Amino acid sequence: MNDIFGYVIGILGFLFGILVFTYDNLEYKGYSSAHSCSGDCYIKYVEEHGTSVEIEQRKKEIAKTDEFSSIRGLWSGCAACHGQDGQGMGVFPKLAGQTSDYISNRLYAYKNREQIGAMSSTMWAQAGMLSDQDIKLISKFIEEGIN
């Protein structure tokens, strides 16, 4: 029963993280709010930001220079519980300041369903979805300061 509860909490945390990440990034993408834009508003938006194709092309160019681009979406799931800057929240521990080895060892332990603390079952579902490359990059991302 605890396993099922942990999976449900883990999945809900991950989905909440995606929601928060998406909403937080509306302004980054040029939207002042989550409403639709048409007519003059759309023309002004395209003048400022370009077409959707141009925006996507710029994002791809930026992603080429960002070694962490492939895990930023995953980080939003982590941030839902551990805080956007990894500062920890409530029962969820602080990740900021931890070494890459510490983070990767913990993620592999969770992936192997090892019991580390009270919230281990929450992490089993999260870590179980990560590839070795994901674990390597997330660990390095945290060690280098979550930026």
Buried (B, 14 or more C-beta within 10 A) or exposed (E): EEEEEBBEBBBEBBEBBBEBBEEEEEEEEEBEEEEEBEEEEEEEBBEEBBEEEEBEEEEEEEEEEEEBBEBBEBBBBBBBBBBBEBBBBEEBBEBBEBEBEBBBBBBBBBBEBEEEEEBBBBBBBBBBEBEEEBBBBBBBBBBEEBE
